[in-house]
Amino acid sequence: MIRTVACTLALLAALSAHAQEPPAYDAARAQAWGGNDNGMRSYVFVLLKTGPQRMPDGPARDEMFKGHFANIQRLVKEGLLVYAGPFDGVDGWRGLFIFATADLDLARRAVETDPVVIHGEMVPELHKHFGSAALLAVNEWHPRLIKPKP
């Protein structure tokens, strides 16, 4: 029994030590994604908050949001938008964008093309952000995670 426990503990220790080994450095991706020596890079984080002009429910609101999602796809295809997603609406927080740029003016111009901002449904709050360069892989991998419809 003691021998079994000792062998199990030795096996777990070996697996744990192996799991803690850092992965191999990928210099090509780090360079391509603009990562520094710590794998970090600059972004612009945009918080979308509830704006002053809620569009009433109906076809115009549906079209505004259809345009919002089309704008997101356009910015992704251009390589500028890295990540977008909604919040729960608490405290007026509606959504976020993360842009693959350190240029606040470029990000602001991109956000101003969005129908929800144009119509005053949401207002953007822009901030410089420093995060993992691997965030640039999201748009490459996300489509692979969408289950095809039958």
Secondary structure, DSSP 8 states (H G I E B T S, - for coil): -HHHHHHHHHHHHHHHHHHTS-----HHHHHHTT--TTSEEEEEEEEEEE-S----SSHHHHHHHHHHHHHHHHHHHTT-EEEEEE---GGGEEEEEEES-S-HHHHHHHHTTSHHHHTTSEEEEEEEEEEEGGGGGHHHHGGGGS----
